[in-house]
Amino acid sequence: MPSLPPDNDRDRHGWPALSSEVVEWTPTIPSDLLSRAQRERYRGPYRAAVVPHIADVTPHVSPETSALVAEAGSVITRFDAELGNELAPFSAILLRSESASSSQIENLSSGAKQIALAELGSREKRNATEIVGNVAAMTAAIELADRLDTKAILAMHHALMEHTSPEIAGRWREDQVWIGGTSIGPHDADFVAPTAARVPDLMDDLVVFAHRGDIPPLIHVAIAHAQFETIHPFPDGNGRTGRALAQAMLRANQLTQNVTVPVSAGLLADTRSYFAALDEYRAGDPSTIVETFSRAALSAVDNGSRLVSDLRQIRVQWRERVRVRQGSGAHRLMDILLRQPVVDRRTTATYLGISADNAGRAIQPLVDAGILYEFTGFTRNRMWHAVEVTDALDEFAARAARRGR
């Protein structure tokens, strides 16, 4: 790790940069499993980050950045207000889209159909299962936005990891973690997080910062996120939990009240710049991560608006193709399919509040109209898929990934 300035040293941006400390390395991989060169390279002390407290530090950004922040904040609140009058089913759709994009930043990608299957309990695709865990983390974050403390952050992480890594879910890490390099040791890492002993105090400090009311909301959210990623308080799942924290703070700062703005889809457009902005934050420049979040929000609202428009059009076309009574099971199921595009009889019955035996009466008119397709080929435990919806969701994800090219 390169030499860093002393703790709380302020550079020209007025923000404290990281310093570092020398830590003795205790290998976790038995030496007989390593080559001689590896044993030589990954032994001896290393340097871990010393992260300054920020609870009482006020960030300052340029007038140009402030203008960008104001524009992005206005676009977010307008998007949220417009959809507030038409919540179902777009709240659930945007939440899942944000969760999938956040996971994709960590190279965890899956098609919309597989994610929908995982939500029904399928564990066939691990990536889809992890994305559903991220949906749970985002949901927990929003529900806990009004009481954001360390217990809430631990609950977000628990929701994220409980099905894939229950042994670490909802617990601060007890070991050293680092980014880049190899799994053998931290000596070649791009960034070595603070030692585990420092994590609880740093997270307490971050929570104090997160409750401040004197910082413009989007600046507040971006810096809290960057500080969280710098602390890296968990063995795994830090990026996804940190972006869930950002959603909680958007809600707590009242930038959003109704829906989840898929900011991660904006960050996904240029992950290299996102990670570089985190590096600049650690060097004492908070402006870049604020600008990155603001541009990501603008991109996310544009992409999210296209998704909503596509789904509205699908719903209009469905109602033209299916002539059923207003309020009938088939009519209500069309709205449900926009947020849950794969269903079985049990799920349909649960959503509609009817018996499983009667679920077929809601499903069949949509099959006849080419809206639903049975894809299992089974006689029992059959499942149906709304292809037009998953196509729209997959195209949303593809647009997010294309924008940075």
VOGU-3710 file (C-alpha; in Angstrom, 3 decimals, decimal comma):
1> mpslppdndr> 0,000/0,000/0,000  1,473/3,418/-0,928  2,401/5,882/1,759  -0,559/8,018/2,735  -0,795/11,413/4,438  -1,185/11,628/8,218  -4,611/11,008/9,725  -6,924/14,049/9,504  -4,518/15,885/7,218  -6,718/18,058/4,993
11> drhgwpalss> -5,731/18,576/1,371  -6,948/21,419/-0,832  -10,485/19,972/-0,750  -10,781/20,369/3,016  -11,625/16,713/3,542  -9,547/14,303/5,680  -7,529/11,803/3,667  -6,657/8,339/4,873  -3,416/7,531/6,593  -2,021/4,056/7,185
21> evvewtptip> -0,538/1,917/9,913  1,872/-0,985/9,899  0,269/-4,289/10,869  1,909/-7,656/11,383  0,681/-10,264/8,925  -0,516/-13,650/10,120  -0,904/-15,980/7,114  -4,231/-17,794/6,857  -3,112/-20,265/4,177  -0,773/-23,070/5,357
31> sdllsraqre> 2,745/-22,466/4,086  3,008/-25,946/2,576  0,250/-24,974/0,115  2,286/-22,020/-1,178  5,271/-21,871/-3,472  8,573/-20,575/-2,166  8,083/-17,325/-4,088  4,613/-16,874/-2,574  5,908/-17,504/0,938  8,573/-14,860/0,416
41> ryrgpyraav> 6,191/-12,326/-1,106  3,371/-12,648/1,401  5,146/-12,505/4,702  6,024/-9,720/7,101  4,081/-6,561/7,949  1,699/-4,708/5,653  0,012/-1,305/5,751  -3,709/-1,020/6,561  -5,784/2,113/6,139  -6,470/4,370/9,087
51> vphiadvtph> -9,827/5,948/8,296  -10,557/9,375/9,804  -13,808/10,109/11,607  -16,198/12,332/9,657  -19,122/12,888/12,032  -18,222/16,559/12,534  -16,629/17,305/9,157  -18,560/19,348/6,602  -17,893/18,644/2,912  -17,388/21,492/0,473
61> vspetsalva> -17,831/21,171/-3,277  -17,474/23,581/-6,190  -20,373/25,717/-7,449  -20,475/23,552/-10,587  -20,818/20,377/-8,503  -23,467/22,031/-6,336  -25,463/22,876/-9,467  -25,203/19,275/-10,673  -26,340/18,032/-7,240  -29,336/20,388/-7,300
71> eagsvitrfd> -30,335/19,239/-10,792  -30,065/15,559/-9,894  -32,011/16,034/-6,659  -34,799/17,812/-8,518  -34,992/15,066/-11,155  -35,139/12,354/-8,476  -37,954/14,008/-6,511  -39,957/14,686/-9,684  -39,599/11,068/-10,849  -40,611/9,822/-7,406
81> aelgnelapf> -43,627/12,150/-7,265  -44,821/11,197/-10,770  -44,815/7,509/-9,908  -46,282/8,156/-6,471  -49,714/8,380/-8,073  -49,205/5,019/-9,786  -47,269/2,971/-7,252  -48,332/-0,537/-8,121  -46,508/-2,264/-9,636  -43,621/0,113/-10,358
91> saillrsesa> -42,303/0,341/-6,802  -41,511/-3,392/-6,764  -40,127/-3,335/-10,322  -37,714/-0,472/-9,652  -36,603/-2,027/-6,367  -35,742/-5,282/-8,142  -34,021/-3,376/-10,970  -31,862/-1,456/-8,511  -30,966/-4,664/-6,709  -30,011/-6,420/-9,944
101> sssqienlss> -27,874/-3,470/-11,090  -26,140/-3,235/-7,713  -25,339/-6,943/-7,923  -24,086/-6,589/-11,490  -21,500/-4,051/-10,310  -20,073/-6,977/-8,306  -20,165/-9,169/-11,449  -23,282/-10,990/-10,227  -25,615/-10,970/-13,196  -28,729/-12,953/-14,045
111> gakqialael> -31,649/-12,693/-16,417  -34,982/-11,373/-15,222  -36,628/-14,786/-15,633  -34,081/-16,482/-13,360  -34,451/-13,721/-10,759  -38,230/-14,183/-10,805  -37,770/-17,928/-10,371  -35,423/-17,350/-7,434  -38,069/-15,143/-5,837  -40,401/-18,135/-6,012
121> gsrekrnate> -37,857/-20,220/-4,114  -35,662/-21,715/-6,842  -32,015/-22,132/-5,785  -30,874/-23,473/-9,159  -28,919/-20,327/-10,113  -26,668/-18,953/-7,361  -26,348/-15,506/-8,944  -30,123/-15,147/-9,089  -30,357/-16,261/-5,455  -27,800/-13,632/-4,458
131> ivgnvaamta> -29,691/-10,949/-6,363  -32,878/-11,897/-4,509  -30,863/-11,500/-1,310  -30,032/-8,008/-2,494  -33,723/-7,307/-3,041  -34,240/-8,276/0,606  -31,381/-5,989/1,665  -32,812/-3,052/-0,297  -36,251/-3,705/1,166  -34,808/-3,777/4,683
141> aieladrldt> -32,890/-0,570/3,993  -36,010/1,306/2,962  -38,058/-0,055/5,848  -35,326/0,986/8,308  -34,687/4,424/6,797  -36,401/6,214/9,677  -34,226/4,517/12,316  -30,866/4,281/10,610  -28,288/2,993/13,087  -25,709/0,221/13,263
151> kailamhhal> -28,414/-2,354/14,044  -30,227/-1,333/10,866  -27,048/-1,702/8,782  -26,422/-5,129/10,296  -30,021/-6,059/9,445  -29,477/-5,012/5,805  -26,413/-7,226/5,587  -28,216/-10,113/7,258  -31,042/-9,874/4,714  -28,470/-9,864/1,914
161> mehtspeiag> -26,365/-12,818/3,047  -28,587/-15,083/5,150  -29,313/-17,602/2,373  -25,854/-17,719/0,776  -23,397/-17,054/3,645  -25,320/-17,351/6,926  -22,103/-17,682/8,935  -21,202/-14,017/8,262  -24,673/-12,518/7,828  -25,283/-9,448/9,963
171> rwredqvwig> -21,886/-9,473/11,719  -18,968/-7,066/11,557  -15,886/-8,714/10,161  -13,228/-10,113/12,475  -10,421/-10,384/9,919  -8,514/-8,153/7,549  -10,046/-7,534/4,128  -8,586/-5,919/1,030  -9,428/-5,094/-2,584  -7,321/-6,362/-5,470
181> gtsigphdad> -4,142/-8,373/-5,279  -4,510/-12,026/-4,340  -6,304/-13,997/-1,652  -2,978/-15,054/-0,134  -2,223/-11,773/1,605  -2,772/-8,004/1,429  0,731/-7,044/0,343  -0,179/-6,482/-3,342  -3,683/-5,108/-2,738  -5,041/-1,962/-4,371
191> fvaptaarvp> -6,679/-0,991/-1,089  -6,356/-2,495/2,393  -9,309/-1,648/4,626  -8,852/-0,687/8,292  -8,207/-3,467/10,766  -11,256/-5,260/12,126  -10,731/-3,781/15,587  -11,407/-0,294/14,195  -14,699/-1,185/12,476  -17,272/-0,763/15,311
201> dlmddlvvfa> -16,051/2,729/16,265  -15,904/3,834/12,635  -19,435/2,587/11,999  -20,723/4,453/15,060  -19,099/7,600/13,656  -20,659/6,994/10,227  -24,127/6,673/11,758  -23,691/10,052/13,472  -22,724/11,548/10,104  -25,705/9,880/8,437
211> hrgdipplih> -28,085/11,637/10,843  -26,825/15,148/10,135  -29,359/17,527/8,651  -27,063/20,327/7,488  -25,671/18,735/4,321  -27,425/18,788/0,911  -29,090/15,392/0,553  -27,282/13,945/-2,464  -23,896/15,107/-1,142  -24,812/13,522/2,189
221> vaiahaqfet> -25,740/10,209/0,559  -22,695/10,004/-1,712  -20,180/10,708/1,050  -21,810/8,327/3,532  -21,679/5,629/0,865  -17,999/6,320/0,135  -17,137/6,241/3,829  -18,967/2,936/4,241  -17,081/1,395/1,322  -13,820/2,675/2,787
231> ihpfpdgngr> -14,529/1,089/6,182  -15,547/-2,160/4,425  -17,137/-3,492/7,615  -18,111/-6,974/6,377  -16,190/-9,973/5,047  -18,354/-9,919/1,895  -21,307/-7,976/0,522  -19,921/-4,503/1,270  -20,715/-2,987/-2,115  -24,286/-4,211/-2,175
241> tgralaqaml> -24,930/-3,256/1,465  -23,361/0,149/0,863  -25,673/0,832/-2,055  -28,631/-0,352/0,042  -27,513/2,179/2,663  -27,576/4,832/-0,059  -31,214/3,970/-0,808  -32,076/4,200/2,887  -30,511/7,649/3,048  -32,297/8,820/-0,104
251> ranqltqnvt> -35,528/7,909/1,686  -34,412/9,399/5,022  -33,445/12,651/3,270  -36,870/12,653/1,569  -35,447/12,676/-1,938  -37,604/9,597/-2,440  -40,862/8,734/-0,713  -42,557/6,291/-3,070  -40,145/4,349/-5,271  -36,543/3,181/-5,472
261> vpvsagllad> -34,530/5,243/-7,934  -32,176/2,722/-9,598  -28,966/4,672/-8,917  -26,880/1,511/-9,231  -28,001/1,250/-12,857  -26,395/4,654/-13,371  -23,220/3,596/-11,577  -23,131/0,415/-13,664  -22,759/2,530/-16,792  -19,180/3,395/-15,822
271> trsyfaalde> -17,913/1,252/-12,984  -14,315/2,280/-13,651  -15,155/5,911/-12,864  -17,193/4,820/-9,831  -14,273/2,893/-8,328  -11,874/5,708/-9,228  -14,157/8,166/-7,423  -13,964/6,020/-4,289  -10,152/6,123/-4,560  -10,218/9,915/-4,854
281> yragdpstiv> -12,476/10,140/-1,820  -9,929/8,139/0,173  -7,230/10,561/-0,965  -9,194/13,497/0,440  -11,357/14,626/-2,486  -15,106/14,105/-1,906  -16,186/16,019/-5,029  -15,736/13,207/-7,527  -17,940/10,690/-5,732  -20,623/13,378/-5,347
291> etfsraalsa> -20,446/14,123/-9,081  -20,491/10,396/-9,880  -23,608/9,809/-7,766  -25,344/12,834/-9,255  -24,684/11,763/-12,851  -25,672/8,201/-11,973  -28,973/9,463/-10,594  -29,700/11,443/-13,768  -28,878/8,415/-15,936  -30,911/6,114/-13,665
301> vdngsrlvsd> -34,029/8,264/-13,855  -33,781/8,411/-17,649  -33,361/4,641/-17,925  -35,973/3,962/-15,248  -38,445/6,214/-17,053  -37,959/4,202/-20,231  -38,590/0,990/-18,310  -41,789/2,372/-16,808  -42,922/3,562/-20,251  -42,223/0,129/-21,765
311> lrqirvqwre> -44,195/-1,625/-19,032  -47,116/0,776/-19,318  -47,259/0,068/-23,035  -47,180/-3,678/-22,404  -50,092/-3,331/-19,989  -52,117/-1,313/-22,510  -51,523/-3,933/-25,213  -52,491/-6,753/-22,881  -55,805/-5,152/-22,053  -56,537/-4,733/-25,747
321> rvrvrqgsga> -55,781/-8,431/-26,327  -57,740/-9,790/-23,362  -61,386/-8,891/-23,002  -62,142/-9,796/-19,405  -64,318/-8,235/-16,761  -62,797/-5,344/-14,800  -61,717/-6,687/-11,417  -61,714/-10,328/-12,534  -58,858/-12,600/-11,561  -57,337/-12,449/-15,058
331> hrlmdillrq> -57,582/-8,647/-15,089  -55,850/-8,319/-11,708  -53,232/-10,900/-12,642  -52,027/-8,700/-15,516  -50,877/-6,054/-13,021  -49,249/-8,696/-10,841  -47,265/-10,029/-13,810  -45,572/-6,672/-14,265  -43,833/-7,127/-10,919  -43,779/-10,951/-10,789
341> pvvdrrttat> -43,397/-12,168/-14,387  -43,112/-15,862/-13,474  -46,020/-17,436/-11,571  -47,419/-20,785/-10,569  -50,876/-21,638/-9,267  -49,903/-21,185/-5,623  -48,327/-17,754/-6,194  -51,269/-16,632/-8,307  -53,713/-17,766/-5,629  -51,764/-15,932/-2,923
351> ylgisadnag> -51,618/-12,655/-4,855  -55,285/-12,785/-5,858  -56,610/-14,085/-2,536  -58,297/-17,081/-4,111  -57,901/-20,850/-3,862  -55,206/-22,635/-5,866  -57,944/-24,595/-7,609  -59,409/-21,336/-8,963  -56,040/-19,878/-9,999  -56,280/-21,610/-13,365
361> raiqplvdag> -59,344/-19,518/-14,238  -57,194/-16,372/-13,938  -54,223/-17,856/-15,784  -55,955/-19,491/-18,769  -57,313/-16,339/-20,503  -53,777/-14,906/-20,449  -52,364/-18,117/-21,910  -55,005/-18,004/-24,670  -54,010/-14,413/-25,460  -50,293/-15,241/-25,696
371> ilyeftgftr> -49,427/-13,226/-22,595  -48,393/-16,193/-20,467  -46,398/-19,218/-21,646  -46,107/-22,485/-19,737  -42,441/-23,503/-19,805  -42,009/-26,533/-17,521  -43,849/-29,094/-19,617  -45,011/-30,720/-16,379  -48,478/-32,006/-15,650  -48,129/-30,863/-12,037
381> nrmwhavevt> -46,221/-27,944/-10,511  -46,558/-26,005/-13,740  -45,186/-22,454/-14,133  -46,007/-19,630/-16,531  -43,802/-16,855/-17,876  -44,702/-13,333/-19,114  -41,936/-13,035/-21,715  -42,662/-9,423/-22,678  -42,034/-8,276/-19,105  -38,734/-10,082/-18,640
391> daldefaara> -37,622/-8,827/-22,063  -38,278/-5,241/-20,912  -36,393/-5,821/-17,655  -33,452/-7,401/-19,473  -33,336/-4,483/-21,907  -33,260/-2,058/-18,951  -30,207/-3,917/-17,631  -28,600/-3,963/-21,075  -29,099/-0,205/-21,507  -27,437/0,413/-18,144
401> arrgr> -24,426/-1,683/-19,138  -24,187/-0,083/-22,609  -24,182/3,533/-21,483  -20,581/3,510/-20,359  -19,237/2,132/-23,644
//
